[in-house]
Amino acid sequence: MRRRERLTGFFIIFILLTFSAYSNSMNVGGRAGIADRQLSKTGQRTNGQQMRVLSNSEQKLNASVPEQSLQPENKLDLESDRTSSPDSERKSNSLDIDQTKENREQNIEAEREDKKIFTEQRAENNPEQQTAFEKRYEPELIDQVKVHKVRSGETLWDIAHQHGLNIDSLIGANNISNMNSIKPGQEFKILPVKGIIYRVSPGESVASIARKFNLKVETVMEDNNLEDSSKLKIDQKLVLRGAKPEFSYQDRLDQKFMYPINTRITSYYGPRWGRIHEGLDFAAPMGSPIRAVSSGRVVYSGWATGYGYVVIIEHQRGLRTLYAHNSKLLVSVGESVGKGEVISRSGNTGNSTGPHLHFEVQVNGRPENPLNYINK
């Protein structure tokens, strides 16, 4: 009987021990499973980010806290935000800078275009108000000269009115022998402004030309794109805005010259060797006397490139005569001479192929056919 009781007691103790061991294993495994599941879930969310190993105390704490309160994703999301924020800001700033630069360039280009349109409109509507910088890059006025071909029935007054000019501007730009008789097909230079075309003679400067026509030196230089007032060239053509011709039509009729030398003419005024021969050439053996064709005042006596030794006499405002290729000069600047007075000796100086006299008549600064002024 006692033996049976002892066996029964051992059996009960065995069952209790077995149940206790089973309960402990279930508790440990459950907590480990939860932790494993949490680690797995965290590992997936961090895409391979390194996780630290929890201590036993932390594992117990985590096991006692409900799974919903852990919210590891929030912590990871914040960390992810902190990690990616600088790069995102840098990219955003870079895009903003590029966009700002592009907008700034577009604005600058638009301002340039607006300024160009404004300048063109101002130049068109108010040419007097253009700045010196804007004018500097315009073509010279001499390059803006146009040509008008006379049509049947037209008069000089018709042509002048058609182009917004006056008769003085036509006279100041063209060789007009007879204002009352022009022919169809005849061509006249049309200036872009009211004024005259002036040809530079030896000894002249911008200052002397401006003073002669009561103009400003700055205006003459600006209109003709002259950078250095001391570098005028002989025969250079200038447009003198606002100047009036000094030698009128009536003056042309009243003025008649004698011959400078009584020899034959070897070359006439007009086209020669691909250019215009601007005077008459007279045969003149070396040392022949050259005479003033009319009374006047000597305005130049000296050497001039191309002309050699030359004398220029002003007979009245706007009317001059020139005597070139001399071997000897007998008059000085400022001296008054009478009609027929010997002023020089013929020669072969300058651009000359042999001893001769080159004779010019200059009207309003431009050469014209001397035969229109010589008393035949």
Secondary structure as UniProt FT lines:
FT   HELIX           2..46
FT   TURN            47..48
FT   HELIX           56..64
FT   HELIX           67..70
FT   HELIX           72..125
FT   HELIX           127..129
FT   HELIX           132..136
FT   HELIX           141..144
FT   STRAND          146..149
FT   TURN            152..153
FT   HELIX           156..162
FT   TURN            163..164
FT   HELIX           167..171
FT   TURN            172..173
FT   TURN            179..180
FT   TURN            184..185
FT   STRAND          187..190
FT   STRAND          195..199
FT   TURN            202..203
FT   HELIX           206..212
FT   TURN            213..214
FT   HELIX           217..223
FT   TURN            224..225
FT   TURN            229..230
FT   TURN            234..235
FT   STRAND          237..241
FT   HELIX           249..254
FT   STRAND          265..267
FT   STRAND          270..272
FT   TURN            273..274
FT   STRAND          275..277
FT   STRAND          280..283
FT   TURN            286..287
FT   STRAND          289..291
FT   STRAND          296..304
FT   TURN            305..307
FT   STRAND          308..316
FT   TURN            317..318
FT   STRAND          319..329
FT   TURN            333..334
FT   STRAND          336..337
FT   TURN            339..340
FT   STRAND          342..347
FT   STRAND          356..363
FT   TURN            364..365
FT   STRAND          366..368
FT   HELIX           370..372
//
